[in-house]
């Protein structure tokens, strides 16, 4: 089984999950991270929205690379108007020579209203559907200024484009749209309207296979497509080490990451699938109290095995391919820093994941 392999730059580290802040970056470090991902054979390099704008670094990476695809994993849709997102996506697609893919997510009501300081106008799934349809109309209008396509819905209304504000046609106008999903509504939406789905790391391999994939297939049938037409990107948690001692240390650090996401009630469908309802309630309570460092104690080794690839560096490629079979067509691998420094080993892991 061959997998497309994605990397990430500016991704959060353990200290950030534990509430201890994050490292600063520079233009040079972002450029080098992009060059390195391309040099090591990755197919896609992604930027998250975890404290920084996800689009700006991709402009830097585009300038310093020539082959690797560039994506947001993910940009939060609702704080941005569809036009704002469509414009930056159009520019990145043009400037990268057609290598950009737009990854979108919804976030939760509390963060949209209180952190982003923007209104929450309704259920996120139907609103995201309109957001995508509205952007698709904008893309068509950009490419064919004399034949504008408009959109009117409950949440978004786009009915005007004058020549002065139209960015105009580009060589590669088909921008792949990926959406993040944990629930079945967004999975069906992806199958119907999108190029791919980005399974949230909190979605276990089993949940992705048994819950998300049937929903994606159902949506694909509505648009005359098959499941095979949709790129399903898994982002499994990783607990990796050079030896067993290193693996054990990685497991303890990873529990901080896992518990952070599992404390969010919007993701508790995954916990319920596994019969971990009580865990979700406990983690949410601790998060509300700001007890971030106490969250990892709630995650058992057995739970971690459901979420993560737990392996030595040598075991990792085969174990990931075995677990991804039947769940994903692409994988994002956010390798630990100690492993990232061994470029020969990283390149070999990517080659193994590419191999049939």
C-alpha positions in Angstrom: 0.0 0.0 0.0 1.5 3.3 -1.1 0.7 6.5 0.9 1.0 10.1 0.1 3.1 11.6 2.9 2.6 15.1 4.4 4.8 17.1 6.7 4.0 20.1 8.9 5.9 23.3 9.8 5.1 25.6 12.8 3.2 22.7 14.4 2.6 22.8 18.2 5.0 21.1 20.6 4.3 19.6 24.0 4.9 22.8 25.9 2.3 24.6 23.9 -0.3 21.9 24.7 0.6 22.2 28.3 0.0 26.0 28.3 3.7 27.0 28.4 3.7 29.1 25.1 5.5 28.4 21.8 8.7 29.1 20.0 9.2 32.1 17.8 10.0 31.7 14.1 11.8 33.7 11.4 11.5 34.1 7.7 14.7 32.1 7.2 13.6 29.3 9.4 10.3 29.0 7.6 12.0 29.0 4.2 14.5 26.3 5.4 11.7 24.1 6.8 9.9 24.2 3.4 13.1 23.4 1.5 13.9 20.6 3.9 10.4 19.0 3.5 10.8 19.1 -0.3 14.4 17.7 -0.1 13.3 14.8 2.1 10.6 13.7 -0.4 7.4 14.8 1.3 4.4 15.3 -1.0 2.8 18.1 0.9 3.9 20.6 3.6 1.2 22.1 5.8 0.8 25.0 8.2 -1.7 24.9 11.1 -3.5 27.8 12.7 -2.3 27.4 16.2 -1.5 30.9 17.2 -0.2 32.2 13.8 -1.8 32.9 10.5 -1.7 29.7 8.4 -1.4 31.4 5.0 1.5 33.7 5.3 4.2 31.0 5.8 3.1 29.2 2.7 3.9 32.3 0.6 7.5 32.0 1.9 7.6 28.3 1.3 6.3 28.7 -2.3 9.1 31.1 -3.1 11.8 28.6 -1.8 10.4 25.4 -3.3 9.4 24.1 -6.7 7.7 20.7 -6.3 6.1 20.1 -3.0 2.4 21.0 -2.5 1.4 23.5 0.1 -1.7 23.3 2.3 -3.4 24.8 5.4 -4.1 22.2 8.1 -6.3 23.9 8.8 -7.4 27.6 8.3 -10.4 28.4 10.5 -13.2 29.4 8.1 -15.7 31.4 10.0 -13.6 34.3 11.3 -12.8 35.1 7.6 -15.3 36.1 5.0 -15.4 33.7 2.0 -14.0 36.4 -0.2 -11.0 37.0 2.2 -10.2 33.3 2.0 -10.9 33.0 -1.7 -8.5 35.8 -2.5 -5.6 34.5 -0.5 -6.1 31.0 -1.8 -6.2 32.3 -5.4 -3.0 34.2 -4.8 -1.2 31.3 -3.3 -2.3 29.0 -6.1 -1.0 31.4 -8.7 2.3 32.2 -6.9 3.0 28.6 -6.2 2.3 27.5 -9.8 -0.7 25.4 -8.9 0.6 23.7 -5.8 -1.8 25.1 -3.1 -4.6 23.1 -1.4 -7.0 24.9 0.9 -7.7 23.1 4.2 -10.6 24.5 6.2 -12.0 23.9 9.7 -14.8 25.2 11.7 -13.5 25.4 15.3 -16.1 25.5 18.2 -18.5 28.2 19.2 -16.6 29.3 22.3 -13.4 29.9 20.4 -15.2 31.6 17.4 -17.0 34.0 19.7 -14.5 34.6 22.5 -11.1 34.1 20.9 -11.8 35.2 17.3 -14.3 37.8 18.4 -16.7 37.0 15.6 -20.3 35.9 15.5 -21.5 32.3 15.6 -24.5 32.4 13.2 -25.7 28.8 13.2 -24.8 25.1 13.1 -21.3 24.8 11.7 -21.9 22.0 9.2 -24.6 23.8 7.1 -22.7 27.1 7.4 -19.5 25.4 6.1 -21.4 24.0 3.2 -22.5 27.5 2.2 -19.0 28.8 2.8 -17.5 26.3 0.3 -20.3 26.9 -2.3 -19.8 30.6 -2.0 -16.0 30.3 -2.5 -16.5 28.0 -5.5 -18.7 30.7 -7.1 -16.0 33.3 -6.4 -13.3 31.1 -8.0 -15.5 30.7 -11.1 -16.0 34.5 -11.2 -12.2 35.1 -10.8 -11.4 32.8 -13.7 -14.3 34.0 -16.0 -14.8 37.7 -15.2 -17.3 38.1 -18.1 -19.5 35.3 -16.8 -19.7 35.9 -13.0 -21.3 33.2 -10.8 -22.9 34.4 -7.6 -24.3 32.8 -4.5 -27.1 33.5 -2.0 -27.7 31.4 1.1 -28.8 31.7 4.7 -25.3 32.6 6.0 -23.5 34.1 3.0 -24.6 36.3 0.1 -22.2 37.1 -2.7 -23.8 39.2 -5.5 -21.2 41.7 -6.7 -17.9 41.6 -8.5 -16.6 44.6 -10.5 -13.6 44.4 -12.8 -11.5 46.6 -10.5 -11.6 44.0 -7.7 -11.5 40.8 -9.8 -8.0 39.3 -9.5 -8.4 37.7 -13.0 -7.7 34.3 -14.5 -4.7 32.1 -13.4 -3.1 29.1 -15.0 -4.3 26.6 -12.4 -7.8 27.7 -11.3 -8.9 24.4 -9.7 -8.0 24.8 -6.0 -8.5 21.5 -4.1 -10.5 22.1 -1.0 -10.1 19.9 2.1 -12.1 20.1 5.2 -11.4 18.8 8.7 -13.9 16.4 10.1 -14.8 14.4 13.2 -18.5 14.3 12.7 -20.5 12.5 10.0 -22.1 15.7 8.6 -18.8 17.2 7.5 -17.6 13.8 6.3 -20.7 13.6 4.0 -20.1 17.3 3.0 -16.5 16.4 2.0 -17.6 13.5 -0.1 -20.1 15.8 -1.9 -18.1 19.0 -2.5 -14.5 18.6 -1.6 -11.2 17.1 -2.9 -10.3 15.6 0.4 -11.0 15.2 4.1 -8.5 15.9 6.9 -9.3 13.5 9.7 -8.6 15.2 13.0 -5.9 13.5 15.1 -8.5 12.8 17.7 -10.2 10.5 15.3 -8.8 7.0 15.9 -8.0 4.6 13.1 -11.1 2.5 13.9 -13.4 5.6 14.1 -12.1 6.8 10.8 -12.7 3.4 9.1 -16.0 2.6 10.7 -17.7 6.0 11.0 -16.0 8.6 8.7 -15.4 6.6 5.6 -19.0 5.4 5.1 -20.2 9.0 5.5 -17.7 10.2 3.0 -18.8 7.6 0.5 -22.5 8.5 1.1 -21.7 12.2 0.2 -19.6 11.2 -2.8 -22.5 9.3 -4.3 -24.6 12.5 -4.2 -22.1 14.1 -6.6 -21.6 11.1 -8.8 -18.3 10.2 -7.3 -16.8 7.2 -5.6 -14.9 6.9 -2.3 -11.7 6.4 -4.3 -12.1 9.9 -5.7 -11.6 11.5 -2.2 -8.2 11.9 -0.6 -8.5 10.9 3.0 -5.7 12.4 5.1 -5.0 10.9 8.5 -2.9 12.7 11.1 -2.3 10.0 13.7 -0.6 10.8 16.9 2.9 9.4 17.1 4.8 8.0 20.0 8.2 7.3 18.5 11.7 6.7 19.9 15.1 5.3 18.9 14.6 2.4 21.4 12.0 1.2 23.8 13.1 3.6 26.5 12.6 6.5 24.1 9.2 5.1 23.1 8.1 5.2 26.8 9.1 8.8 27.2 7.3 9.7 23.9 4.1 8.0 25.2 4.1 10.2 28.3 4.6 13.4 26.3 1.9 12.3 23.8 -0.7 11.9 26.5 -0.5 15.7 26.9 -1.4 16.2 23.2 -4.2 13.6 23.2 -5.8 14.7 26.4 -5.8 18.4 25.2 -8.0 17.5 22.1 -10.1 14.9 23.9 -11.1 17.5 26.4 -13.1 19.3 23.7 -16.8 18.2 23.7 -17.1 18.6 20.0 -14.8 15.6 19.6 -16.5 13.4 22.1 -18.2 11.3 19.4 -14.9 9.5 19.1 -14.8 8.8 22.8 -18.3 7.6 22.8 -17.5 5.2 19.9 -14.9 3.6 22.1 -17.0 3.7 25.2 -15.0 6.4 26.9 -17.8 8.8 27.7 -16.7 9.3 31.3 -13.2 10.2 30.2 -14.5 13.0 28.0 -16.5 14.5 30.8 -13.5 14.4 33.2 -11.1 15.9 30.7 -13.5 18.7 29.9 -14.0 19.5 33.5 -10.2 19.7 34.1 -9.8 22.0 31.0 -12.5 24.4 32.2 -10.5 24.6 35.5 -7.3 25.3 33.6 -5.6 22.2 34.9 -3.8 21.4 31.6 -1.0 19.4 33.2 -3.4 17.1 35.0 -5.1 16.0 31.8 -2.5 13.4 30.7 -3.0 11.3 33.8 -6.5 10.3 32.5 -5.1 8.7 29.3 -4.2 5.0 29.7 -1.7 3.1 27.5 -4.6 1.1 26.0 -6.3 4.3 25.0 -3.1 5.6 23.5 -2.7 2.5 21.3 -6.1 3.3 19.7 -5.0 6.9 18.8 -1.4 6.6 18.1 1.4 4.7 16.3 3.6 3.5 19.2 6.9 2.3 17.7 10.6 2.6 17.5 12.0 4.5 14.5 12.7 1.2 12.7 9.2 -0.2 13.3 7.4 3.0 12.4 6.9 2.8 8.6 5.5 -0.8 8.5 3.4 -0.2 11.5 1.9 3.0 10.1 1.1 1.4 6.8 -0.6 -1.5 8.4 -2.8 0.8 10.6 -3.6 3.2 7.8 -4.8 0.4 5.4 -8.5 0.8 4.9 -8.6 4.2 6.7 -6.4 6.7 4.9 -4.9 7.4 1.4 -2.5 10.1 2.8 -0.8 10.6 6.1 0.6 13.6 7.9 3.6 12.6 10.0 4.7 15.1 12.5 7.9 13.5 13.6 9.6 14.3 16.9 12.5 16.7 16.7 15.1 14.1 17.6 14.1 12.1 14.5 13.7 15.2 12.3 17.4 15.9 12.8 18.4 12.6 11.2 17.6 13.5 7.6 18.7 10.2 6.1 16.4 8.3 8.3 13.5 10.6 7.6 14.0 10.4 3.9 14.1 6.6 4.2 10.8 6.6 6.2 9.1 8.7 3.5 10.4 6.3 0.8 9.0 3.3 2.7 5.6 4.9 3.1 5.6 5.7 -0.7 6.4 2.1 -1.6 3.7 -0.3 -2.7 
